[in-house]
Amino acid sequence: MARILSKLIVTLLVLWATFIIIFELIGITVYFPFNFIEKQEIPYHRINSVRLSVFLTFIYFGIRYLF
């Protein structure tokens, strides 16, 4: 039961991170919990690349864990 629960949680987090990456590609930034901000209003552009890298890394390892 614990393994199923952990896979469910990882799946939800992977889907959330994928959602953020897709929206970033179309120019909308999503902050937790689902606050939408246009790309031009971000005050720290350099941190944005690090943020996306973390989400992409999480997606990669989350999918590796699930399969």
QUIBEL-V112952 format. One record per backbone hydrogen bond with DSSP energy under -0.5 kcal/mol. CO is the residue of the C=O (numbers start at 0). NH is the residue of the N-H. If there is no record, write none. Layout:
co,nh
CO,NH
CO,NH
This chain:
co,nh
0,4
1,5
2,6
3,7
4,8
5,9
6,10
7,11
8,12
9,13
10,14
11,15
12,16
13,17
14,18
15,19
16,20
17,21
18,22
19,23
20,24
21,25
22,27
23,26
26,38
28,30
28,36
30,34
33,35
34,30
36,28
37,40
38,41
43,47
44,48
45,49
46,50
47,51
48,52
49,53
50,54
51,55
52,56
53,57
54,58
55,59
56,60
57,61
58,62
59,63
60,64
61,65
62,66
